[in-house]
Amino acid sequence: VHAGVMSSAAEVTHRTAFSRQPCRCIIVDCTPPFGTDSCELLCHSLDGLFSVACHLGGPCRIPLFSLYIVHGTFECLLPFVQVKGGHARMQECLRELRSLARVAPVDHRVDGLQGALQDALANFRHQLLQLRQSGGLKRCMLEVTVVTWSGRANIIRLLHSCLPSAELDCLKRVQVIRVDLPLSLHQDSHCFISDTGRAPTSHGSLSSLIDVQTLEGSTVVLEGFFRSWLHDCETDWEHLHLILPSALSGGGIMGQKRSMCTLKCDIQETILNPPLLPGTTNFTLNIEGSALKRIPPMTGKSSSAALVPIHHLKAVSTVSEEGVCESVLYGLPLILKPTSCWKLDWEELETNRQYFHALSHSLKVRGQQLLASCDSESSGPLRMGPVRAYYLLLPSGGLSLLIKSIAVAELLLPCDQPLLPETPELGALLDIETALSGLEVLHTYNPLHVHSGLSRH
């Protein structure tokens, strides 16, 4: 099994993370109505992506990137380059794209799309061969994203005509992204993808290669789409097993009594780990100086993937929503969702999804959260036993659970709060009330509207 270490012939204990990250190529349709405004929107969104991706420590999340523009012909503005450490190259490419938009041709033809796609595939194969000879990118595929502001029917027609003659062994997918112009927007500005689906086609196998989406023409939505490239694309193995005591007696979906019920889940990040980025030492309040040091970026062969355990969490108890103090939760919040591991058959995937849905729904209705434990792999003498960590799983209104680390006795420090009168001193209270009244009142906190300036570092 290529995913990693096995404890037996049947059980996989570790999986690889970020080993299936596709290389990326963007093909920009420069035909009208493309212009300086739409170009600035695209460049600003890509700049937000690369200001993070080029400096992010840990495994590489976007191995290679290339950018083409097309109209009557095509032009490669950036050949395939490594993203990590390549911020200057990305900035130079975006500056060139902005300058070209000011003198964009009025040619409505996108015939150059065929040439751009074939050239990108050829260049990718050449670059991949060189990297494999040096020991990197053993099994990388290419994902092409065509960004257009015009109708997508002509784009799809051209793709159908050129893909059958292209060598597709290294092509994972072609995404056609139609960006809505501001005047044609009809929905909430926080909507991420307004329309998605497979391209209608009579070419059979090509339907699985072409994906069509419509995005709202805003920086928040477009940058959010590009930032989704930073997620782990690995689907060879499930990430986490959540073990529940069984209550099945013949009436459930499984139809038989079992000693336990195991839900197979995937883990998805909600935010990036700040220590993986430069300039973030003040993002964590900590009195221990060593904890403020940035995690150095991984380079060389070790940066292509990481070997991580498949976690096994055992449900311990349920806790009332009001029964957990925020001060005992710590670490990065992560999302649990039903696994999409391709090695499971469809029936098992569907049953797993139904049980996951039932768990989230039941916790939500009962106003409870799930406390689960996870034992470490013991590295000391057997008599010492494993170290047991605890996690809190919070239900949502959708098909996901929020998971956070929760403190145990060994981590706690005394936190004595002095007893004070119920009512503060009147003069101090009036001053503070006046100060608070001078602040803007936010009914909700939206992190998309709060910027730290980190992208400039």
Buried (B, 14 or more C-beta within 10 A) or exposed (E): EEBBEEEEEEEBBBBBBBBBBBBBBBBBBBBBEBEEBBBBBBBBBBBBBBBBBBBBBBBBBBBBBBBBBBBEEBBBBBBBBBBBEBBEBBBEBBEBBBEBBEEBBEBEBBBBBBBBBBBBBEBBBEBBEEBEEEEBBEEBBBBBBBBBBBEBEBBBBBBBEBBEEBEBEBBBBBBBBBBBEEEEBEEEEEEBBBEEEEBEBEBEEBBEBBBBBBBBBBBBBBBBBBBEBBEBBBBBBBBBBBBBEBEBEEEBEEEEEEEEBBBBBBBEEEEBBBBBBEBBBEBEEEEEEEEBEBEEBBEEEEBBBBEBBBBBBBBEEBBEEEEBEEEBBEEEEBBBBBBEBEEBEEEEBEBBBEBBEEBBEEBBEEEBBBBBBBEEEEEEEEEEEBBEBBBBBBBBEEEBBBBBBBBEEEEEEEEEEEEEEEEEEEEEEEEEEEEEEEEEEEEEEEEEEEEEEBBEE
